[in-house]
Amino acid sequence: MSDDFSARLALPYLAAGQMQKHVTLNEALTRLDALTATAVVSATTAAQPSDAADGALYILPAGATGAAWAGRAAGALMRFEAGGWAQVAAPVGLVAVVLDTQSVLVRAPGEWRPLGGLLGEVQNLSRLGVGTTADAGNPVAVKAGKMLFTALEVEAGGDGDLRMTLNKQGAADVLSLLFQSGWGGRAELGLVGDDDFSLKVSADGGTWTRAFAVDRATGRVDFDQGATRRETTVFTANGSYVPPAWARWVEAVCVGGGAAGVLGVGLLLLGGVGFRWDPFNHSQRRLEAAQAEAEHGRLEAAARRLETAAAVQQTRRLDQFHQQQTATARTTAIAVEQARSADDVQTPLDARRAERLRGHDRELCRLAPDLDGCAGAAGPAGGGDAALRPGGAAA
């Protein structure tokens, strides 16, 4: 800590017994005049002005010129007084208003930085105006030629996505984008008075017509005014007609005219534009017939799907039946071979042989429960192993 100057603003101290104390005091007051409520004329003027007012402050840009400015570092704070220039040491944290650009700079180590660049967080603002003045009705107001919103990249700590969320309190409230021309509403897009997405348009900002709405539950789109462009032209005298570029077909309603009307239709056809003559509303009938045919096709497709599912099920059952037959034949062959090769094949059926044959029966019934003689069979011979009795003859 210096005994001669203050720690932050470097203001000179008065010494005990000092002569001409007013000189030191005036120097301190001059520095305070520069560092209190600091307002600089410019931070971009490179040429040293010749007509600066007493007390004028400048922040030098790089490459400043002039007898007192040349060679000084960019960012130096210069003050003019009594016909001369002096550099004022600017401490870190000094706030300066730049008058020619209406901006605010803050002194950082080795540089001046815009105040906004140092504000890491601003909370609970009641109003924000960019390029204009916000008011109670529009607490956020922006007047600009362009706006940009961009996602925070993964390498910067984001996920690369950008989603803007707009929310309203209840279904009967409004959440919309209002498009104006000359401060008059022309289109409104959003959730207007309900929860279905819709678009309304207006020619004067007073009378509104809904163009379409998307049902929030089904996603179905309803076009209240139709989804095609239509324009009517009335001819009261002979003449030529050139269809607009957007036209894809022309509907002509002829009242009288005789051969001239037929000739006009022929010219339209030759011009390469579709022509529709439908005085009896055949097109509506054709549309209804096409819709009925489409419904018939849908029903036929559903029937074919059912037939395919039934065929697959039948094939699965046939495969299962064939597997049961194969297993039954294999088990039967083994049982017959065992019976023929047994040492007691020629002797009357005793309890041991009867039990063995019943075991074969049970195995067959396990493999094919529906065989005659099995407990699950529908025929009169169910429970086939009861037909074997000790002392009977073996087949």
Buried (B, 14 or more C-beta within 10 A) or exposed (E): EEEEBEEEBBBBEEEEEEEEEEEBBEEBEBBEBBBEEBEBBBBEBBEBBEEBEEEBBBBBBEEBEBEBBEEBEBBBBBBBBEEEBBBBEBEEEBEBBBBEEEEEBBBBEEEBEEEEEEEEEEEEEEEEBEEEEBEEEEEEBEEEEEEEEEEEEEEEEEEEEEEEEEEEEEEEEEBBEBEEEEEEBBBBBBBBBEBBBBBBBBEEBEEBEBBBBEEEEEEEEEEEEEEEEEEEEEEEEEEEEEBEEEEEEBEBEBEEEEEEBEEBBEEBEEEEBEBEEEEEEEEEEEEEEEEEEEEEEEEEEEEEEEEEEEEEEEEEEEEEEEEBEEBBEEBBEEBEEEBEEBEEEEEEBEEEBBEBBBEBBBBBBEBBEEBEBBEEBEEEEBEBBEEBEEEBEBE
